[in-house]
Amino acid sequence: MSGFAFRTGASEGAARLGWFTTPHGTVETPAFMPVGTHASVRGLAMHEVREAGARMILANAYHLYLRPGDEMVRAHGGVHAFARWSGPMLTDSGGYQVFSLARYRKVTETGVEFRNKLDGSLHQYTPERVMQIERNIGADVIMQLDELIEGGSDHRASRKAMERSLRWLERCRTEFDRLSHAGRAPVPHVAATEGSPLFATQHGDDECMAPPQALFPIVQGGTFADLRTASIQGILQSGDWEGLAVGGLSVGEAKEAM
């Protein structure tokens, strides 16, 4: 995939120093990514975030989809222009946020149906829709939609969620590839509030081209080593990836199990 690379340098035991290159710059690893849920780090201007040593920011596709909307972000030139951040960015798909909406959501093989806590509106969150949302937002690294379940779930439930996450990964990749080759639909007119600047709005055919992005699969399997192994094997057998994410942790399991 153009624009992405990872190389390692010094190592000691299981620890290693690395460099992850993206279209918006290189990040030395291991790295801490400040959380900018709505494409801003609370309490700091972006130049202060960089001065603090951060080189990559984590935003959340679920929250940006609900407010201000992924099409609004795209109309403002994508998340980098929207956030006024020139470095690498990553968006989580929102699987954790959907998991936290237990009272408001229904999970099926198709995807997740949930109600927006802000206004009660009903939404369909499918692997395909998530890829479209994350394409519109335009971060360098995007996450698949996975099924996250409670920590401490039994082996059967953990296996079911892990296997569904693998099936959803395949659907994510299919839509990701389609958008890469076919491009995106023309951006619709998005009404912005008076006085809000359009930092980098693009027009014409070039704007329909999907930005260079890396799709990361998410390893699931709860606290069961055999399921974690099966998840990794399934991911590696499904294709070549620029990186992997470790999911299903810090969701209520005991610290020792984590």
C-alpha positions in Angstrom: 0.0 0.0 0.0 1.5 3.3 -1.1 2.7 5.6 1.6 2.9 3.1 4.5 6.0 1.3 5.8 7.3 -0.1 9.1 10.9 -0.9 10.0 12.6 -1.8 13.2 15.9 -0.8 14.7 17.3 -1.6 18.1 15.8 -4.4 20.2 16.3 -5.9 23.6 14.4 -9.0 24.5 10.8 -8.6 23.3 11.2 -4.8 23.2 12.0 -3.0 19.9 12.3 0.4 18.5 10.5 1.0 15.2 9.4 3.6 12.7 5.9 3.6 11.2 5.6 5.7 8.1 2.3 7.1 6.9 1.3 9.6 4.2 1.4 12.3 6.9 4.7 11.5 8.4 6.7 9.0 10.4 6.0 8.0 14.0 8.7 6.4 16.2 7.3 3.4 18.1 6.4 2.6 20.7 4.3 5.8 20.8 1.5 7.3 22.9 -1.4 8.6 20.8 -3.3 11.4 22.6 -7.1 10.8 22.4 -8.8 13.4 20.3 -12.3 11.9 20.2 -13.8 14.7 18.2 -10.6 15.4 16.3 -9.4 17.7 19.0 -7.4 17.0 22.2 -9.3 18.5 25.1 -7.7 21.5 26.7 -4.8 21.8 24.2 -4.3 23.6 21.0 -2.7 21.4 18.3 0.6 23.2 18.4 0.7 22.4 22.1 0.0 18.7 21.4 3.0 18.6 19.1 5.2 20.6 21.5 4.3 17.9 24.2 5.9 15.3 21.9 2.9 13.7 20.3 3.3 12.7 16.7 0.0 10.8 16.0 -3.6 11.5 17.2 -6.4 9.1 17.8 -9.9 10.2 16.8 -13.2 8.3 16.9 -15.3 7.6 13.8 -18.4 6.9 15.8 -18.5 10.2 17.5 -17.5 12.2 14.4 -20.2 10.3 12.5 -22.8 11.4 15.0 -21.5 15.0 15.4 -20.7 16.9 13.2 -21.1 14.1 10.7 -18.6 12.3 8.5 -19.8 14.2 5.4 -19.2 17.5 7.2 -15.7 16.4 8.1 -15.1 15.5 4.5 -16.5 18.7 3.2 -14.0 20.6 5.4 -11.1 18.8 3.6 -10.9 15.7 5.8 -10.0 15.1 9.4 -6.5 16.6 9.1 -7.8 19.9 7.8 -10.8 19.8 10.2 -8.4 19.3 13.1 -5.7 21.5 11.8 -3.2 18.7 12.4 -0.6 17.9 9.8 0.7 14.7 11.3 -0.6 11.1 11.2 -4.1 10.3 12.5 -6.0 7.1 13.4 -9.7 6.6 13.8 -11.2 3.8 15.8 -14.3 2.4 14.2 -16.5 2.9 17.4 -16.9 -0.7 18.4 -16.2 0.2 22.0 -18.7 3.0 22.0 -21.4 0.7 20.5 -20.5 -1.9 23.1 -21.1 0.7 25.9 -24.6 1.4 24.5 -26.0 -1.9 25.8 -29.5 -0.4 26.4 -29.6 1.2 23.0 -28.2 -1.3 20.6 -28.9 -4.6 18.9 -26.1 -6.7 17.4 -26.8 -9.1 14.5 -24.7 -10.7 11.8 -25.6 -7.7 9.6 -24.1 -5.2 12.0 -25.2 -3.1 14.9 -28.5 -1.2 15.1 -28.4 1.6 17.8 -30.1 4.7 18.9 -28.2 8.0 19.2 -28.2 9.0 22.8 -28.2 12.7 21.7 -31.5 12.7 19.8 -32.9 9.2 19.8 -32.4 8.6 16.0 -31.9 5.1 14.8 -28.7 4.1 13.0 -27.4 1.1 11.2 -23.7 0.4 11.7 -22.5 -2.2 9.3 -18.9 -3.1 8.3 -19.6 -1.5 4.9 -21.0 1.7 6.4 -18.1 2.0 8.8 -15.6 1.8 5.9 -17.6 4.6 4.1 -17.6 6.7 7.3 -13.9 6.2 7.9 -13.1 7.0 4.2 -15.0 10.2 4.5 -13.2 11.2 7.6 -9.9 10.4 6.0 -7.5 9.4 8.8 -4.2 7.6 7.8 -5.1 4.4 9.8 -8.6 3.1 10.1 -10.0 0.2 12.2 -12.4 -2.5 11.2 -15.8 -2.9 12.8 -15.4 -5.7 15.3 -17.8 -7.2 17.9 -16.7 -6.3 21.4 -18.2 -8.2 24.4 -17.9 -7.9 28.1 -14.7 -8.9 29.9 -15.1 -12.2 31.7 -17.4 -13.6 29.0 -17.2 -17.4 28.7 -15.3 -19.3 26.0 -18.4 -19.9 23.8 -19.4 -16.2 23.8 -15.8 -15.1 23.2 -15.4 -17.5 20.3 -18.7 -16.4 18.7 -17.6 -12.7 18.8 -14.1 -13.5 17.6 -15.5 -15.4 14.6 -18.0 -12.7 13.8 -15.2 -10.1 13.9 -13.3 -12.1 11.3 -16.4 -12.3 9.0 -16.9 -8.5 9.5 -13.2 -8.0 8.7 -13.7 -9.7 5.3 -16.7 -7.4 4.6 -14.7 -4.4 5.7 -11.9 -5.3 3.3 -14.2 -5.8 0.4 -15.7 -2.4 0.9 -12.3 -0.8 1.6 -11.0 -2.2 -1.7 -14.1 -1.1 -3.6 -13.7 2.4 -2.3 -10.0 2.4 -3.1 -10.6 1.4 -6.8 -14.0 3.0 -7.5 -13.6 6.2 -5.4 -16.2 7.8 -3.2 -19.5 9.4 -4.2 -19.4 13.1 -4.8 -19.5 15.0 -1.6 -23.0 16.4 -1.1 -23.7 20.0 -0.1 -23.2 20.3 3.6 -24.7 23.2 5.4 -22.1 24.7 7.8 -22.9 27.1 10.6 -22.4 30.8 9.8 -18.7 31.8 10.2 -17.3 28.3 10.2 -14.4 28.1 7.7 -14.0 25.4 5.0 -10.3 24.8 5.5 -9.6 22.7 2.4 -12.8 22.0 0.6 -12.1 20.3 -2.8 -14.2 20.1 -5.9 -14.2 18.0 -9.0 -13.2 14.5 -9.7 -10.1 14.5 -7.5 -12.2 14.9 -4.4 -14.0 11.6 -5.2 -10.7 9.7 -4.9 -10.4 7.9 -1.6 -7.3 9.1 0.4 -4.5 6.6 1.0 -5.3 4.7 4.1 -4.3 1.5 6.0 -7.0 -0.8 7.3 -6.1 -2.5 10.6 -7.8 -5.7 11.7 -8.6 -6.1 15.4 -7.6 -9.3 17.3 -10.3 -10.6 19.5 -10.8 -13.7 21.7 -11.3 -12.4 25.2 -8.8 -13.8 27.8 -8.6 -17.2 26.0 -5.2 -17.9 24.5 -6.5 -20.4 22.0 -9.1 -17.9 20.7 -6.5 -15.1 20.5 -4.3 -17.5 18.4 -7.2 -18.4 16.2 -8.0 -14.7 15.7 -4.5 -13.9 14.6 -4.3 -16.9 12.3 -7.6 -15.9 10.7 -6.4 -12.4 10.2 -3.1 -13.4 8.7 -4.7 -15.9 6.4 -7.1 -13.3 5.1 -4.5 -11.0 3.5 -1.6 -8.7 4.0 -2.0 -5.9 6.5 0.0 -2.9 7.4 -0.6 -3.6 11.1 -2.9 -5.2 13.7 -4.8 -3.9 16.7 -5.3 -5.7 19.9 -8.9 -5.5 21.0 -11.2 -6.8 23.7 -9.2 -5.5 26.7 -10.1 -3.2 29.5 -13.7 -4.2 29.3 -14.2 -5.5 32.8 -11.8 -8.5 32.9 -9.5 -8.9 35.9 -6.2 -7.1 35.6 -4.3 -10.4 36.0 -6.3 -11.9 33.1 -5.5 -8.9 30.9 
